[in-house]
Amino acid sequence: MQGLGAWKAADLLTAVFLLGLMVLVLLCRDRLKDPAKLLITYLVLLTLQAAISLGRARGVPPLLPAFFPAVPVLVIYATLGFIPELNPREQDRVLSRLDRTLFRVDPSVWLERFARPWITEVMQLAYLAYYVLPFVLLGILYRRGEEPAFDRSILALLLSHYLAFIGYLAVPTLGPRFLLAGHYRTELPGLLIAEPIRAVLNALEGVKRDAFPSGHTSAILITVVYAARFTPELVPWVAPLAGLMIVSTLYLRYHYAVDVLAGALLAAFCLLLAPRLP
């Protein structure tokens, strides 16, 4: 196939995942409100991915194919509002029971005893580390020209997100902030920016069944591991922020503890698998 050599593992992974989504939509089209829109969206992404991958060997500015993988992740995530149409059986009660079985409490309810406006402010800011730290790592690796390290990092992060998306489809879960709303005594008010940040995230992400596994946990742990391996000077900054971010997913009631545990296992799987992919 002419030009296939220009495709990297991350490109092929995205193409395969998009093809899989298209097959899923076609097979389940009778249960979806707008399968045509989904198919067109995934086809456009697939076409863009092919064009950019082939363009890598034809003079396309290298920055574009290097960071393009973020685009399919964002767009695919935005389309996942169809999950209730495909799989309406939310699993919140099952996951909450698992939490109580493992920890004898609902972790997000237990953490409420520590709730203070300043702590909420810190936790809401820490939650944003998921959106920043992976790009900091990738940006440094790209600027240094460390192509093998960059490619491995972005491949592991892509694996993490795509496998998390499969988890959302298989185990649709809203999160404890919905199921356990009646158990909380406070709405976690912040000081200055916690509530605006929360409002922006709610507007951008919408209400999706995307709690299990915790993709935030998986991506941030992958970032910490590769920071330690490739950019150790970042670890004193990345590791504490990553730890706070993981705690924030529970404190802010986005995730059950079993979501976080599943995210950690997902990170370990991606870190093992990514170096073995061509």
C-alpha positions in Angstrom: 0.0 0.0 0.0 1.7 3.2 -1.2 2.5 5.6 1.6 1.8 3.1 4.5 5.3 3.6 5.7 4.4 7.2 6.7 1.8 5.9 9.1 2.9 5.6 12.7 1.4 3.2 15.3 -0.7 6.1 16.8 -2.1 6.9 13.3 -3.1 3.2 12.7 -4.6 2.9 16.2 -6.8 5.9 15.6 -7.8 4.6 12.1 -8.7 1.2 13.6 -10.7 2.7 16.4 -12.6 4.9 14.0 -13.4 2.0 11.8 -14.6 0.0 14.8 -16.9 2.9 15.8 -18.3 3.0 12.3 -19.0 -0.7 12.3 -20.7 -0.3 15.7 -22.9 2.5 14.5 -23.9 0.5 11.4 -24.8 -2.5 13.5 -26.7 -0.6 16.0 -28.2 2.1 13.8 -31.8 1.2 14.7 -31.1 2.1 18.3 -29.4 5.4 17.6 -31.2 8.7 17.0 -28.8 10.1 14.4 -26.4 7.3 13.1 -25.8 9.3 9.9 -24.3 12.2 11.8 -22.0 9.8 13.8 -20.9 8.0 10.6 -20.1 11.2 8.8 -18.2 12.5 11.9 -16.1 9.4 12.1 -15.5 9.2 8.3 -14.3 12.8 8.3 -11.9 12.1 11.1 -10.7 9.0 9.4 -10.1 10.9 6.1 -8.2 13.7 8.0 -6.1 11.1 9.8 -5.3 9.4 6.5 -4.4 12.7 4.8 -2.2 13.9 7.6 -0.4 10.5 7.9 0.3 10.3 4.2 1.3 14.0 4.2 4.0 13.3 6.8 6.3 12.1 4.0 5.2 14.9 1.6 6.2 18.0 3.4 3.3 18.6 5.9 4.7 20.6 8.8 5.7 18.0 11.3 3.9 19.7 14.2 0.6 18.9 12.6 0.8 15.0 12.4 2.7 14.9 15.7 -0.2 16.5 17.7 -3.2 15.6 15.4 -4.0 12.5 17.6 -5.5 14.9 20.1 -8.2 15.9 17.6 -9.9 12.5 17.2 -9.8 12.0 21.0 -11.6 15.2 21.6 -14.2 14.8 18.8 -14.9 11.1 19.6 -15.4 12.0 23.2 -17.9 14.8 22.2 -19.9 12.2 20.3 -20.3 9.8 23.2 -23.7 11.3 24.1 -25.2 8.4 22.2 -24.1 5.9 25.0 -27.6 5.8 26.7 -29.2 5.0 23.3 -26.8 2.1 22.8 -26.6 0.9 26.4 -29.1 2.4 28.7 -28.2 0.3 31.7 -26.2 2.6 34.0 -24.0 0.7 36.4 -23.7 3.3 39.2 -25.4 1.2 41.8 -23.1 -1.8 41.1 -19.9 0.4 41.3 -21.2 2.1 44.5 -21.8 -1.3 46.1 -18.3 -2.4 45.1 -16.9 0.7 46.8 -18.7 -0.1 50.0 -17.6 -3.7 49.8 -14.0 -2.7 49.4 -13.8 0.3 51.6 -16.8 0.0 53.9 -17.8 3.6 53.0 -18.7 5.7 50.0 -15.3 7.3 49.5 -16.7 10.6 48.1 -19.1 10.8 51.1 -16.4 10.0 53.5 -14.1 12.7 52.0 -16.8 15.3 52.7 -15.6 15.7 56.2 -12.5 17.4 54.8 -14.5 19.8 52.6 -13.5 23.4 53.0 -13.8 26.2 50.4 -10.0 26.5 50.1 -9.6 22.7 49.7 -12.3 22.7 47.0 -10.4 25.5 45.2 -7.2 23.5 45.3 -8.9 20.2 44.2 -10.7 21.9 41.3 -7.5 23.4 40.1 -5.7 20.1 40.5 -8.4 18.3 38.5 -7.2 20.5 35.5 -3.8 18.8 35.6 -5.3 16.1 33.3 -5.8 18.7 30.6 -2.3 20.2 31.0 0.4 17.8 32.1 0.3 15.3 29.2 0.7 18.2 26.8 3.6 19.6 28.9 5.4 16.2 28.6 4.7 15.8 24.9 5.6 19.4 24.2 9.0 19.0 25.9 9.7 15.7 24.1 8.8 17.2 20.8 10.9 20.3 21.3 13.9 18.2 22.2 13.5 16.1 19.1 13.1 12.9 21.2 10.9 11.2 18.6 10.9 7.6 20.0 10.0 8.9 23.4 7.3 11.2 22.0 5.9 8.4 19.8 5.7 6.0 22.7 4.1 8.5 25.1 1.4 9.6 22.6 0.7 6.0 21.7 0.2 5.0 25.3 -2.1 8.0 25.9 -4.1 7.2 22.9 -4.5 3.6 24.0 -5.6 4.8 27.4 -8.3 7.1 25.9 -9.6 4.6 23.4 -9.8 1.8 25.9 -11.5 4.1 28.3 -14.1 4.9 25.7 -14.8 1.2 25.3 -15.2 1.1 29.0 -17.8 3.9 28.9 -19.7 2.0 26.2 -19.6 -1.3 28.1 -20.1 0.1 31.7 -22.1 3.4 31.4 -21.7 5.2 34.7 -22.7 8.8 35.7 -20.6 9.0 38.9 -21.3 9.5 42.6 -22.3 13.2 42.2 -25.6 11.9 40.7 -26.3 8.6 42.4 -25.3 9.9 45.9 -26.5 13.4 45.6 -28.9 13.0 48.5 -26.1 11.8 50.8 -24.0 15.0 50.6 -24.4 17.9 53.0 -22.7 20.5 50.9 -22.4 21.4 47.2 -18.6 22.0 47.6 -18.5 25.7 47.3 -15.1 27.2 46.4 -13.5 30.6 46.9 -13.0 32.3 43.6 -12.6 30.1 40.6 -13.7 26.5 41.6 -17.3 27.0 40.7 -16.6 28.8 37.3 -14.2 26.0 36.4 -16.8 23.4 37.3 -19.4 25.2 35.3 -17.1 25.4 32.2 -16.2 21.7 32.5 -19.9 20.7 32.8 -20.7 22.8 29.7 -17.8 21.4 27.7 -18.1 17.8 28.7 -21.8 17.6 29.2 -23.4 14.7 31.1 -21.9 11.5 29.8 -21.7 8.0 31.1 -18.0 8.3 31.3 -16.9 7.4 34.9 -15.7 3.8 34.5 -12.8 3.5 34.1 -11.3 6.8 35.2 -9.6 8.0 32.0 -8.2 11.0 34.0 -6.4 8.6 36.3 -5.0 6.4 33.5 -3.7 9.3 31.5 -2.1 11.1 34.4 -0.4 8.0 35.7 1.0 7.3 32.2 2.2 10.9 32.1 4.0 10.5 35.5 5.7 7.2 34.4 7.0 8.7 31.2 8.0 11.9 32.8 10.1 9.8 35.2 11.6 7.9 32.3 12.2 10.6 29.8 12.1 14.0 31.6 13.0 13.3 35.3 13.4 17.0 36.0 9.6 17.3 35.7 8.8 14.6 38.3 8.9 17.0 41.4 6.2 19.0 39.7 4.2 16.4 37.9 4.0 13.7 40.6 2.4 15.9 43.4 0.0 17.4 40.9 -0.9 14.0 39.6 -1.6 12.7 43.2 -3.8 15.7 43.9 -5.6 15.2 40.6 -6.4 11.6 41.5 -7.7 12.5 44.9 -9.7 15.3 43.4 -11.7 12.9 41.2 -13.1 11.4 44.5 -13.3 14.6 46.5 -15.2 16.4 43.7 -17.5 13.4 43.3 -16.7 12.6 39.7 -15.6 9.0 40.3 -16.1 6.0 42.5 -12.9 4.6 44.0 -13.3 1.5 41.8 -13.2 3.8 38.7 -9.8 5.1 39.9 -8.5 1.6 40.6 -9.7 0.5 37.1 -7.9 3.6 35.7 -4.7 2.6 37.4 -5.0 -0.9 35.9 -5.7 0.6 32.5 -2.6 2.7 32.8 -0.4 -0.3 33.6 -1.9 -2.2 30.7 -1.2 0.7 28.3 2.4 1.1 29.6 3.0 -2.6 29.0 1.4 -2.7 25.6 2.6 0.5 24.0 6.3 -0.6 23.6 5.2 -3.8 22.0 3.2 -2.2 19.2 5.1 -1.6 15.9 
